[in-house]
Amino acid sequence: MAAISLQTATMAEEVKLFGTWASPFSRRIEVALKLKGVQFEYIEENLPNKSPALLKYNPVHKKIPVLVHNGKPVAESLVILEYIDETWKHNPILPTDPYEKAMARFWAKYMDDKLWPAATKVVVSKGEEQKAVIEEIQEQLKTLESELKEKKFFGGESLGFVDIAANIIVFLLVAQEALGLMEILTERSFLFCMNGMKGLSMMLFSRNVCHQGSDILASSKLGLDPRRLPNEELVYVSA
């Protein structure tokens, strides 16, 4: 009966997500909402021509993602993830222990402050500059690899806050494949990171979050066969 009541309450709420398919930041929010079983309306934004609604709901940064819950907007992906976790208590994504929660926030911020700027730079750089950026990324991945150690996910045995933030690594996999870069992230060098991303990718497909060609490319790079993943009808939608 509790599950039925929860679903009814969720359906009664108005939840909208403004995002874009190519953004790992809006994808984070999709993942969290799917994990929580929260029904929501997804609104695809054309970033060169942002909608009046997006500018209304995020007048400060004018960026995606923006979550609108019963008319109240929340911006910035990590802030939104915490809001989701505090609003819908079931299937928690943040640890309850204060220290572990602080560490989860630390590593998620590490992804945004260190890994993401380098990941975007490697796409636009060339030659020696690109080589230097790749070396920088690999050093950052070594730090993450050390943190993962023997754990299945950053949070232990279940997927959580840091793992959702780490979908930036999936972006790296797509970039290195699409641009023909030297292999930034390989199972030989970063076994634990790759295993964590395999778990995340499987969850993305099983929760109907993957619906673009870039996700299929990433799953292939991870050694997964899209034809054998759940929700096959989503797998073959092209980018």
C-alpha positions as CSV (number, residue, x, y, z in Angstrom):
1,M,0.0,0.0,0.0
2,A,2.9,2.4,0.8
3,A,4.2,2.0,-2.8
4,I,0.8,2.8,-4.3
5,S,0.4,5.9,-2.1
6,L,3.9,7.1,-3.1
7,Q,3.2,6.7,-6.8
8,T,-0.1,8.5,-6.4
9,A,1.5,11.4,-4.6
10,T,4.3,11.5,-7.3
11,M,1.7,11.6,-10.1
12,A,-0.1,14.5,-8.5
13,E,2.9,16.7,-8.5
14,E,4.1,18.9,-11.4
15,V,7.7,18.2,-12.3
16,K,9.4,19.7,-15.3
17,L,13.0,19.4,-16.5
18,F,14.5,21.9,-18.9
19,G,17.6,20.3,-20.5
20,T,19.3,19.3,-23.7
21,W,20.3,15.8,-24.8
22,A,24.0,16.6,-25.2
23,S,24.5,17.9,-21.7
24,P,25.8,15.5,-19.0
25,F,24.4,18.0,-16.5
26,S,20.8,17.7,-17.5
27,R,21.3,14.0,-18.0
28,R,22.3,13.8,-14.3
29,I,18.8,15.1,-13.4
30,E,17.1,12.6,-15.7
31,V,19.0,9.8,-14.0
32,A,18.1,10.9,-10.5
33,L,14.4,11.3,-11.3
34,K,14.3,7.9,-12.9
35,L,16.0,6.3,-9.9
36,K,13.4,7.9,-7.7
37,G,10.5,6.8,-10.0
38,V,9.4,10.5,-10.3
39,Q,7.2,11.2,-13.3
40,F,8.3,14.4,-15.1
41,E,7.9,16.4,-18.2
42,Y,11.2,16.8,-20.2
43,I,11.6,20.0,-22.2
44,E,14.4,20.0,-24.8
45,E,16.0,23.4,-25.0
46,N,17.7,24.9,-28.1
47,L,20.6,26.6,-26.4
48,P,21.4,29.1,-29.2
49,N,17.7,30.1,-29.0
50,K,16.7,29.7,-25.4
51,S,13.0,29.6,-24.6
52,P,11.3,32.4,-22.6
53,A,10.4,29.8,-20.0
54,L,14.1,28.9,-19.4
55,L,15.1,32.5,-19.1
56,K,12.1,33.0,-16.7
57,Y,13.0,30.1,-14.4
58,N,16.8,30.7,-14.5
59,P,17.3,34.5,-14.9
60,V,20.6,34.5,-13.1
61,H,22.7,32.0,-15.1
62,K,20.3,31.4,-18.0
63,K,21.5,27.8,-18.3
64,I,20.2,24.3,-18.2
65,P,19.4,22.2,-16.3
66,V,16.5,23.7,-14.5
67,L,14.0,21.6,-12.4
68,V,10.6,23.1,-11.9
69,H,8.7,21.5,-9.1
70,N,5.1,22.7,-8.6
71,G,6.1,26.0,-10.2
72,K,9.3,26.5,-8.1
73,P,12.5,26.4,-10.1
74,V,15.8,25.0,-8.9
75,A,19.0,25.5,-11.0
76,E,22.5,24.0,-11.0
77,S,22.8,20.2,-11.4
78,L,24.4,19.3,-8.1
79,V,22.0,21.5,-6.2
80,I,19.1,19.9,-8.1
81,L,20.3,16.4,-7.2
82,E,20.3,17.3,-3.5
83,Y,16.9,18.9,-3.8
84,I,15.5,15.7,-5.5
85,D,17.0,13.5,-2.8
86,E,15.5,15.6,0.0
87,T,12.1,15.9,-1.6
88,W,11.6,12.3,-2.6
89,K,13.2,10.3,0.3
90,H,12.9,6.8,-1.2
91,N,15.9,5.3,-3.1
92,P,18.4,7.8,-1.5
93,I,21.3,8.9,-3.6
94,L,23.2,10.7,-0.9
95,P,24.6,8.9,2.2
96,T,23.0,9.5,5.5
97,D,26.3,9.6,7.5
98,P,27.5,13.2,7.7
99,Y,31.1,12.4,6.8
100,E,30.2,10.2,3.9
101,K,27.8,12.8,2.6
102,A,30.5,15.5,2.8
103,M,32.9,13.2,0.9
104,A,30.2,12.6,-1.8
105,R,29.8,16.4,-2.2
106,F,33.6,16.8,-2.4
107,W,34.1,14.2,-5.2
108,A,31.1,15.5,-7.2
109,K,32.6,19.0,-7.0
110,Y,35.9,17.5,-8.1
111,M,34.2,16.2,-11.2
112,D,32.8,19.7,-12.1
113,D,35.8,21.8,-11.1
114,K,38.6,19.5,-12.4
115,L,37.4,16.9,-14.9
116,W,34.7,18.8,-16.8
117,P,36.8,21.8,-17.8
118,A,39.6,19.5,-19.1
119,A,37.0,17.3,-20.9
120,T,35.6,20.2,-22.8
121,K,39.1,21.6,-23.5
122,V,40.3,18.3,-25.1
123,V,37.5,18.6,-27.7
124,V,38.6,22.0,-29.0
125,S,42.4,21.7,-28.6
126,K,44.9,20.3,-31.0
127,G,48.4,19.1,-31.2
128,E,50.7,19.5,-28.2
129,E,48.0,21.4,-26.3
130,Q,45.6,18.5,-26.7
131,K,48.3,16.1,-25.6
132,A,48.9,18.1,-22.5
133,V,45.2,18.2,-21.7
134,I,44.9,14.4,-22.2
135,E,47.7,13.9,-19.7
136,E,45.9,16.2,-17.3
137,I,42.7,14.2,-17.6
138,Q,44.6,11.0,-17.0
139,E,46.1,12.3,-13.8
140,Q,42.6,13.3,-12.6
141,L,41.3,9.8,-13.5
142,K,44.1,8.3,-11.5
143,T,42.9,10.2,-8.5
144,L,39.3,8.9,-9.1
145,E,40.7,5.4,-9.6
146,S,42.4,5.5,-6.3
147,E,39.2,6.6,-4.6
148,L,37.1,3.8,-6.2
149,K,39.6,1.1,-5.3
150,E,37.7,-2.2,-4.9
151,K,34.3,-0.6,-4.6
152,K,31.5,-1.3,-7.2
153,F,30.4,2.3,-7.1
154,F,31.8,5.4,-5.5
155,G,29.2,5.1,-2.8
156,G,29.9,1.4,-2.2
157,E,27.5,-1.3,-3.5
158,S,24.8,1.0,-4.8
159,L,24.8,3.8,-7.4
160,G,24.6,7.2,-5.8
161,F,25.4,10.9,-5.9
162,V,29.0,10.8,-7.1
163,D,28.3,8.1,-9.7
164,I,25.5,10.3,-11.2
165,A,28.0,13.2,-11.3
166,A,30.5,11.0,-12.9
167,N,28.6,10.7,-16.1
168,I,31.1,13.3,-17.3
169,I,33.3,10.3,-17.9
170,V,30.8,8.9,-20.4
171,F,31.2,12.2,-22.2
172,L,34.9,11.6,-22.3
173,L,34.4,8.1,-23.9
174,V,32.2,9.6,-26.6
175,A,34.6,12.4,-27.3
176,Q,37.6,10.1,-27.6
177,E,35.7,7.8,-30.0
178,A,34.1,10.5,-32.1
179,L,37.2,12.7,-32.5
180,G,39.6,9.8,-33.0
181,L,41.8,10.8,-30.0
182,M,44.3,8.6,-28.4
183,E,42.6,6.5,-25.8
184,I,42.1,8.6,-22.7
185,L,40.2,6.1,-20.7
186,T,40.9,2.4,-21.1
187,E,40.0,-0.6,-19.0
188,R,43.7,-1.5,-18.8
189,S,44.6,1.7,-17.1
190,F,41.4,2.6,-15.3
191,L,39.7,-0.7,-14.5
192,F,37.6,0.6,-11.6
193,C,36.4,3.8,-13.4
194,M,35.4,1.7,-16.4
195,N,33.6,-0.8,-14.3
196,G,31.7,2.0,-12.5
197,M,30.7,3.5,-15.9
198,K,29.5,0.1,-17.1
199,G,27.2,-0.1,-14.1
200,L,26.0,3.5,-14.7
201,S,25.4,2.8,-18.4
202,M,23.4,-0.3,-17.7
203,M,21.3,1.6,-15.3
204,L,20.8,4.4,-17.8
205,F,19.4,2.0,-20.4
206,S,17.3,0.0,-17.9
207,R,15.7,3.3,-16.6
208,N,14.9,4.6,-20.1
209,V,17.4,7.5,-19.7
210,C,19.5,6.6,-22.8
211,H,17.9,7.8,-26.0
212,Q,20.6,9.3,-28.1
213,G,23.3,7.9,-30.4
214,S,26.0,9.2,-28.1
215,D,24.8,6.9,-25.4
216,I,25.0,3.9,-27.7
217,L,28.5,5.0,-28.8
218,A,29.5,5.1,-25.1
219,S,28.0,1.7,-24.4
220,S,29.9,0.2,-27.3
221,K,33.2,1.7,-26.0
222,L,32.4,0.2,-22.6
223,G,32.1,-3.2,-24.1
224,L,28.3,-3.5,-23.8
225,D,26.2,-4.8,-26.6
226,P,23.2,-2.3,-27.1
227,R,21.2,-5.1,-28.7
228,R,21.2,-7.0,-25.5
229,L,20.4,-4.1,-23.2
230,P,16.9,-3.5,-21.8
231,N,14.4,-1.2,-23.6
232,E,15.8,-2.0,-27.0
233,E,13.4,0.4,-28.7
234,L,15.3,3.3,-27.2
235,V,18.7,2.0,-28.2
236,Y,18.2,2.5,-32.0
237,V,17.0,6.1,-31.9
238,S,19.8,8.0,-33.7
239,A,21.4,11.2,-32.4
